[in-house]
Amino acid sequence: MTHYAAIMLAAGIGIPVLAALNARLGANIGGPAAAAFVLFTVALICSGVAMVLTGPGALARVAVQPPHLFLAGVLVAFYVLSITWIAPVFGVGNAVFFVLLGQMISAAAIDHFGLFGARIVPLTAVRVVGLMAMTGGLALIQLTNRG
């Protein structure tokens, strides 16, 4: 299980890096949407290589999946487009702060209600206190960014 945590920690570290790099690319080329397109093209190639290496057979089952599952692609596009447009003017730290806050709220709801087939993890008082502590920590980080 610790390797899962390490992988997700690395993914979390990558989110602000992705935001900063793609925001800079968008600013450099004068088109945030074009920068997002480039990012998704590179991501498509990387995902394609990973799929080929791990077995492309799963791709054959895509056509029979419920349409609402494809909303994930819309959500990732929304994230990348919004962070690419907003980070240069709002700041990477500010943008990621609100992304993290949204992730905590959404994750707690998904876990509590078992949405989208997720394992149910009830929102106990201890978890609420933990979420409040994380939110407070994020807010403190933002306060020190302004000082």
N, C-alpha and C positions, 0 to 999 in steps of 0.2 A: 504493500500500500504506500510506502514512503516514496517509491518511484513515481507513483501517480501524482503525489504532492509536488515532487521536484519538477515533473513535466509541466504541471499547471502553474507553478511558480515561474518557470521560464516563459510560459505563455503570457503570464501577467506582466513580467518584465518587458516583454516584447510589445505590449499594447502602447505604452507611451513612446517607445522607440519608433513603432510604426507611425504613430500620429505625427511625431516630429519630422521623420523622414518624408512622409507623403505630403505633409503641409509645406515643407521646403521645396519638394519637387513641384507641387502645384504653384507655389509662388514663383519659382524659377522659370517655369514654362508659361506662366500666365493663365493657367486653366486648371482649377481644382478637379473638375470632372474628367479632364484628360489625364491628370495624375492618377485618379481613381481607376480609370480604364487601364492604364499601364500596370498599376498594382494588381488588378484582377487578372490581367493577361499573364503576369509572372506567376501569380497564385495558381492559375489554371494549369500552367506548365508543371509547376511543382506538384500539384495534386495529381495530375496525370501520371507523372513519374512514380509517385507513391502508389497509385492504383495499379499500375503495371507490375510493380515490384511485389505487391501484396495480393495480387489476383484480381483481374478485372471482371470476374464472374458476377459480382454483386451489381454491376451496372445493368445487367439484363433484367433485374427485378425492379428497377426504378419506375417503369411505366405503370406498374400496378399499385403504386403507393398512393395514399390519400393526398389530394392536392394541397391541403393545408400544411403538409410537411415542407413544401417548397417555399413557404413564407420565410424560412431561415435565410434563404438567399437574398430576399428583399431586405431583411433586417441587417445582414452584413453589409449590403450595399448602402443602406441608410447610414450605418455607423461610419463606414469609410468615407462616404461623401460628406457627412456632417463634420467629422473630425478634420478632414482635409480643408474644408472651407472655414471652420470656426477656430481651429487651433492657432493660426497665424495672428488673428486679431484678439482672441480671448485668452490665449496662452495655453500651452500644452497641459500645464499643471491644473489650471482651472477646468479645462475641457475634460481631462481624465478624472478629476474629482467628481464631476457630475455623472460621468459614465460609471464610476465605481459605486456611487450612491444609487443610481438606477439599477445596477447589477445586484446590489445587496437586497433591495426591495423586491425585485423580480425573482431572484433566487429563493428568497424566503417564501414568497407566495407559491412558486412552483413546487418547492419541497413540501410545504404545509398541505396543499391540496392535491399533491400527486399529479399535477397537470402534465399533459402530453406523455403520460405513461411513466413519469418519474417516480422513483421510490419515495414513499411518504415519510417525511421527517417533520413531526409536529412542531409548530412554533410555540415552544414553551417559554415560560418567563425568563429562564436562563438564556435562551437564544435571543429573546427580545433585548435583554440587557447587553448581550454581546454585540448585537447589531447597533444598539445605541452607543456603545463604547467605540465601535469602529467608525460610526458616523461622527462622533465627537473627535476622534483622532484625525479623520480626514479634514474636519473643519479647522482643527488646530494647525494642521499642515498648511492650509490655505491662508490662515491668519498670519503665519510666519512668512509666507510668500509675499504678502503685501507690505510687510514691514521693512 
